[in-house]
Structure formats: C-alpha cells, structure tokens
Amino acid sequence: MTAPDDNTPASTTPSDGLPTDAPPDRLSNDPRSKYHDETLLERGIGIRFNGEERHNVEEYCVSEGWIRVQAGRALDRHGQPMTMKIRGKVEPWFRT
C-alpha cells in the first residue's frame, strides 16, 4: 500500500477508493476553510478532547493537538463567531 499524495482526500485510500474507518487529521465546519469536507461532516464526527466528549468543536487537528471552539457569543468584524484554540489530546471518531 502506498502513502496518499496531497491531492487524495483524507477519507479515502489510494488503492481501493473506499472510505476508511479513521477520520482525517484535520477537519473544519467552516465552508470557507480548505479543510472543510461536507461528506465527512454528514457522516458524523465525534471529538473526545482530553478524555471528555465535546459537542461544540468548530475545527480540530490531531497531529498538532488542538481544537477550535466558539468563544461565547462574540462576533468578529465580518459577523463570524469568535473562536479560540485549545491545546490537548484530540481523538476523533465517526459516529456512524
């Protein structure tokens, strides 16, 4: 089995093209992000952060060890929710 190249989506393997059971290293809810993948989000992703299941995660990165969550009800100058990055152990899984 060969390693996937940069053009291969993180949710498929290059040899058979079937979905894997491991979520991608990085994923975002924001459609403007290059890490946004609607098909994976529809499948359902669960996040366990520092041993506690979190339901308010906007974006995560396993290799760098952080999640991004909304910071209260504050909005930035473009009307998007303000977020903050929290560092710790990130464990994503597919809910279905």
N, C-alpha and C positions, 0 to 999 in steps of 0.2 A: 504494500500500500504506500502510495506517495503522499507527501505533505501537500496540503492545499495551497494554491498560489493566492495572490492578493485579490484576484478577480472572482474567486469562488466564494459564494455566500457561506457564512459560518455554520449554517444549519444543514448543509449537505456535504456528503463526502464525494471526492472527485471520481472514485471508481464506479459507484453504482447510482449516484444521484438521489438516493433515498434519504429522508430525514434521519438525523442521528438522535440519540437519546440525551445528548448533552447540549444545554443552551449555549449560546455564543459567549465569548469572553466579555463583550461589551454590547449593551443594548439601551436604547433610549425610547421614551414615549413621545418625544417631540418630533413631529413630522418634518421639521426643518433640519434635523440632525442627519448626518451621514450614517449614523448608527441606528437609525430607525428602520424596523422591518415589520411591516403590518401583519404578514402571515405568522410570524412568531408570536406577536402580541395577541393575535386572535386565538392561537393555540393555548395561551395562558402561561405566564411565567410567575413562579413564586420566588421570593427572595428571603433567605434567612441571613440576618446580619448580626454578627457576634452572638449567635445561638438563639436569636429571637426573630420570629417571623414578622416581616414588615409589609404593610399594605400601601404605603404612601411613597414608594420609590419612583422617582422620575427617570433616573438613569443609573446604571451600575457598570463597574469594571472589576472583574475578578482578578486579573493579573496585577493591577495597580492597587487593589484593596480599598475601594471606596464606593459609596452610593451618593446620589444627589437627591435631596428631598426638598419639598416646598418649605420655605421659611415663613410660616404664619400666613397672613392674608395680604402681605405687602406685594406690590406690583412694581416692575421696573418702568423706565420711561417709555417703553414700547407696549406696555399693557400686559406683559407676560409675567407670570408669578416669579418672585424672587426665590432662588434656590440656594442651598448650602451643601457643601461637600463634607461628608463624614467618613473618616477612615476606620477600617476594621476588617474583619474576616467576612467575605461575601460568598454565599453559597446559593446559586440559582438552580431551579429545577422546573420542569414542565408540570403543570397542574393536570393536564390530560394526557 
